[in-house]
């Protein structure tokens, strides 16, 4: 089976790079914000949080929406995992599983047919 060729213009590539740069800047600003710290304090109050539980409303946490939880997890991975090379790959699964430890929490990311974030206390 032949893989189709995808052509990207120089302008499309520049737009893509700008989007990534903007995402990184926004994530870095959020990571240093009071909002991030307030949400992190809520997360620390719980032994374990799974974003699918929040998305499907299996569990509700006052002050923490599924979108907020995802933003916090992404900020941790973008600002610690990639920049400081603290990404750790868990080799025990056929799915890609990673984690980053931060302020007494372990932030988990599993990538399969989609992505799932989860936090656990250490």
VOBA-1610 file (N, C-alpha, C; in pm, whole numbers, padded with zeros to 5 digits, always signed):
BEGIN
Unk+00084-00117+00000Unk+00000+00000+00000Unk+00089+00124+00000Unk+00061+00210-00092Unk+00139+00332-00104Unk+00085+00440-00011Unk+00175+00504+00060Unk+00138+00612+00151Unk+00118+00739+00069Unk+00003+00805+00087Unk-00020+00927+00010Unk+00077+01037+00051Unk+00117+01114-00046Unk+00210+01224-00022Unk+00130+01348+00018Unk+00174+01412+00123Unk+00108+01534+00169Unk+00202+01650+00141Unk+00149+01748+00075Unk+00231+01865+00045Unk+00186+01980+00133Unk+00282+02046+00193Unk+00256+02160+00281Unk+00330+02281+00225Unk+00258+02389+00215Unk+00322+02510+00165Unk+00408+02573+00275Unk+00496+02659+00235Unk+00582+02728+00331Unk+00496+02811+00428Unk+00392+02874+00377Unk+00305+02955+00462Unk+00231+02868+00564Unk+00185+02750+00523Unk+00119+02658+00616Unk+00216+02614+00726Unk+00341+02590+00689Unk+00441+02549+00788Unk+00468+02663+00886Unk+00477+02786+00835Unk+00498+02902+00922Unk+00381+02919+01019Unk+00259+02901+00969Unk+00141+02910+01056Unk+00145+02804+01165Unk+00182+02684+01128Unk+00193+02575+01224Unk+00296+02608+01333Unk+00411+02657+01293Unk+00515+02694+01389Unk+00466+02805+01482Unk+00396+02904+01427Unk+00342+03013+01509Unk+00240+02959+01611Unk+00158+02864+01568Unk+00060+02805+01661Unk+00130+02733+01776Unk+00235+02660+01746Unk+00311+02589+01850Unk+00378+02689+01944Unk+00437+02792+01888Unk+00502+02895+01971Unk+00400+02963+02062Unk+00283+02996+02008Unk+00178+03059+02087Unk+00130+02965+02197Unk+00112+02837+02165Unk+00071+02739+02265Unk+00173+02733+02377Unk+00301+02731+02342Unk+00407+02724+02444Unk+00410+02848+02530Unk+00393+02964+02470Unk+00391+03090+02546Unk+00271+03094+02640Unk+00154+03058+02589Unk+00033+03057+02672Unk+00046+02956+02787Unk+00102+02841+02758Unk+00120+02738+02859Unk+00218+02784+02967Unk+00327+02848+02927Unk+00426+02897+03024Unk+00365+03005+03113Unk+00286+03094+03056Unk+00220+03198+03134Unk+00120+03137+03232Unk+00040+03042+03186Unk-00056+02975+03273Unk+00014+02900+03386Unk+00124+02833+03355Unk+00200+02754+03453Unk+00249+02842+03568Unk+00274+02967+03542Unk+00324+03061+03644Unk+00213+03142+03710Unk+00089+03117+03674Unk-00022+03202+03716Unk-00084+03158+03850Unk-00155+03251+03909Unk-00231+03220+04029Unk-00342+03121+04001Unk-00402+03131+03884Unk-00508+03036+03847Unk-00455+02892+03848Unk-00336+02872+03789Unk-00275+02739+03789Unk-00255+02690+03932Unk-00200+02776+04017Unk-00173+02737+04156Unk-00302+02705+04232Unk-00408+02781+04207Unk-00536+02752+04271Unk-00592+02617+04228Unk-00585+02589+04098Unk-00633+02460+04047Unk-00546+02345+04098Unk-00415+02367+04105Unk-00325+02265+04157Unk-00358+02233+04303Unk-00392+02334+04382Unk-00430+02313+04522Unk-00555+02224+04532Unk-00651+02244+04442Unk-00771+02160+04440Unk-00733+02016+04404Unk-00649+02000+04305Unk-00607+01865+04262Unk-00535+01793+04375Unk-00451+01864+04450Unk-00374+01803+04560Unk-00463+01749+04671Unk-00585+01796+04680Unk-00677+01751+04784Unk-00732+01610+04757Unk-00706+01558+04639Unk-00765+01430+04599Unk-00657+01326+04574Unk-00684+01204+04617Unk-00589+01094+04601Unk-00559+01064+04455Unk-00664+01066+04374Unk-00651+01033+04232Unk-00761+01104+04154Unk-00726+01160+04040Unk-00824+01222+03951Unk-00797+01171+03810Unk-00901+01132+03741Unk-00894+01085+03603Unk-00978+01178+03518Unk-00921+01230+03408Unk-00998+01327+03330Unk-01123+01268+03267Unk-01125+01140+03238Unk-01246+01081+03180Unk-01361+01082+03281Unk-01329+01065+03409Unk-01433+01074+03513Unk-01495+01213+03514Unk-01411+01316+03493Unk-01462+01452+03490Unk-01538+01481+03361Unk-01485+01434+03250Unk-01550+01458+03120Unk-01689+01397+03116Unk-01701+01272+03162Unk-01828+01201+03155Unk-01912+01218+03281Unk-01868+01308+03368Unk-01940+01344+03491Unk-01964+01225+03583Unk-01874+01128+03579Unk-01879+01018+03674Unk-01843+01073+03812Unk-01761+01176+03809Unk-01714+01240+03931Unk-01714+01391+03909Unk-01758+01464+04010Unk-01754+01609+04004Unk-01674+01661+04122Unk-01588+01757+04093Unk-01503+01817+04197Unk-01530+01967+04196Unk-01571+02019+04309Unk-01599+02163+04318Unk-01475+02243+04279Unk-01495+02337+04186Unk-01387+02426+04143Unk-01296+02370+04037Unk-01322+02247+03991Unk-01235+02185+03890Unk-01319+02120+03781Unk-01316+02180+03663Unk-01386+02121+03548Unk-01290+02027+03474Unk-01344+01951+03384Unk-01261+01863+03301Unk-01161+01945+03220Unk-01207+02059+03166Unk-01119+02145+03087Unk-01007+02204+03173Unk-01040+02246+03296Unk-00937+02299+03386Unk-00833+02193+03418Unk-00880+02071+03446Unk-00788+01961+03478Unk-00694+01934+03361Unk-00750+01932+03241Unk-00669+01909+03121Unk-00566+02021+03103Unk-00607+02147+03126Unk-00514+02260+03113Unk-00397+02247+03211Unk-00427+02209+03335Unk-00321+02192+03435Unk-00226+02080+03392Unk-00281+01966+03353Unk-00198+01852+03311Unk-00112+01889+03191Unk-00171+01953+03093Unk-00094+01992+02975Unk+00016+02092+03012Unk-00013+02185+03101Unk+00088+02282+03144Unk+00205+02212+03211Unk+00176+02112+03293Unk+00284+02037+03360Unk+00368+01964+03256Unk+00304+01895+03163Unk+00380+01821+03061Unk+00457+01914+02969Unk+00395+02024+02925Unk+00463+02116+02833Unk+00580+02186+02901Unk+00564+02223+03028Unk+00665+02303+03095Unk+00768+02223+03172Unk+00738+02102+03209Unk+00835+02019+03280Unk+00881+01901+03197Unk+00786+01832+03135Unk+00820+01712+03061Unk+00913+01737+02945Unk+00877+01831+02859Unk+00957+01855+02738Unk+01082+01938+02768Unk+01066+02045+02845Unk+01177+02137+02865Unk+01285+02082+02957Unk+01243+02014+03062Unk+01340+01964+03160Unk+01370+01816+03145Unk+01317+01757+03039Unk+01338+01615+03011Unk+01300+01526+03128Unk+01190+01560+03194Unk+01142+01480+03305Unk+01035+01380+03263Unk+01008+01375+03133Unk+00916+01275+03079Unk+00973+01137+03111Unk+00896+01051+03171Unk+00941+00915+03194Unk+00844+00822+03122Unk+00897+00737+03039Unk+00812+00644+02963Unk+00795+00516+03043Unk+00672+00476+03065Unk+00639+00353+03134Unk+00638+00242+03029Unk+00726+00146+03044Unk+00741+00040+02944Unk+00651-00081+02970Unk+00562-00072+03071Unk+00483-00190+03109Unk+00354-00207+03030Unk+00328-00119+02936Unk+00202-00123+02863Unk+00226-00119+02713Unk+00131-00171+02638Unk+00143-00161+02492Unk+00105-00021+02445Unk+00038+00055+02531Unk+00007+00194+02501Unk+00125+00281+02545Unk+00136+00397+02484Unk+00239+00492+02526Unk+00192+00557+02656Unk+00268+00536+02763Unk+00234+00592+02893Unk+00353+00671+02945Unk+00325+00791+02993Unk+00430+00878+03044Unk+00387+00935+03178Unk+00485+00982+03255Unk+00449+01055+03375Unk+00555+01159+03408Unk+00511+01260+03483Unk+00598+01364+03535Unk+00559+01385+03680Unk+00659+01387+03769Unk+00634+01414+03909Unk+00649+01563+03936Unk+00551+01619+04010Unk+00554+01762+04039Unk+00476+01790+04167Unk+00542+01851+04262Unk+00483+01896+04389Unk+00400+01788+04457Unk+00456+01669+04469Unk+00390+01561+04541Unk+00284+01487+04462Unk+00269+01521+04336Unk+00173+01454+04249Unk+00246+01388+04133Unk+00192+01279+04086Unk+00241+01219+03963Unk+00134+01245+03857Unk+00175+01314+03751Unk+00086+01344+03639Unk+00109+01238+03533Unk+00004+01160+03504Unk+00012+01051+03407Unk-00051+01094+03275Unk+00007+01045+03167Unk-00051+01063+03034Unk-00043+00929+02962Unk-00158+00881+02914Unk-00159+00758+02836Unk-00216+00792+02699Unk-00146+00748+02596Unk-00188+00774+02459Unk-00219+00640+02393Unk-00344+00626+02350Unk-00387+00505+02281Unk-00470+00549+02163Unk-00601+00525+02170Unk-00691+00575+02066Unk-00721+00723+02088Unk-00688+00772+02203Unk-00701+00912+02240Unk-00596+00937+02347Unk-00613+01040+02426Unk-00520+01061+02535Unk-00599+01077+02665Unk-00540+01028+02773Unk-00604+01031+02903Unk-00503+01088+03003Unk-00548+01185+03081Unk-00467+01239+03190Unk-00520+01186+03322Unk-00428+01166+03415Unk-00465+01120+03548Unk-00360+01171+03645Unk-00401+01201+03768Unk-00304+01238+03870Unk-00320+01143+03988Unk-00208+01115+04053Unk-00209+01038+04177Unk-00113+01105+04273Unk-00143+01092+04402Unk-00050+01144+04504Unk+00066+01049+04517Unk+00179+01105+04551Unk+00298+01020+04572Unk+00318+00995+04719
//
